[in-house]
Amino acid sequence: MLNHYGYRKESLSPRRKEPAVPRSTNQLQYISKTLLPAVRKYEVAWPFLQPVDPVAMGLTDYLQVISQPMDLSTIASRLKERFYTDAQQCLLDFERMFANCYLYNRDEEVRFAPMLLPLSSSTASVYT
C-alpha cells in the first residue's frame, strides 16, 4: 500500500534498534589498563577508591543528596564485567563520581577542589 507520497508505508516506519550489547573496545581497554590504574595511584585518590559507606562515616543524609553513588572500584567492576557499551558511558561514571564529591562536599569545596583537579584532568585527557 502506498502513501500519498508514493512510498510504501512500511518503509517510513522507524527501524527497531537492537539493545546495546556490552563490549570491549580499544578505548575501554585503555581506560581499564592505563587510565584507571593511573588515577588510583594519585595520592589524593583515596576517597574515591571504595564506595562511600554512609553508616560507617556517619553521613546520614548522603543517600538523600547523592542519588547515584560512584567510585573507582565500581567503575573497575563495570569494566571487568563489560557493563559499558562504549568509553563515553565509562567516562560519564568518572564525571558522576567527581560531581557527587562536589555536590556532597559543597560546603568544604576549598578542601576538596584542589584534590579533584589532578584526577579530573587525567580523565579529561581521554576526551582529547
Secondary structure as UniProt FT lines:
FT   TURN            4..5
FT   HELIX           9..12
FT   HELIX           26..30
FT   HELIX           31..35
FT   HELIX           36..41
FT   HELIX           43..48
FT   HELIX           54..57
FT   TURN            60..61
FT   HELIX           62..65
FT   HELIX           72..80
FT   TURN            81..82
FT   HELIX           87..104
FT   HELIX           106..108
FT   HELIX           109..124
FT   TURN            125..127
//
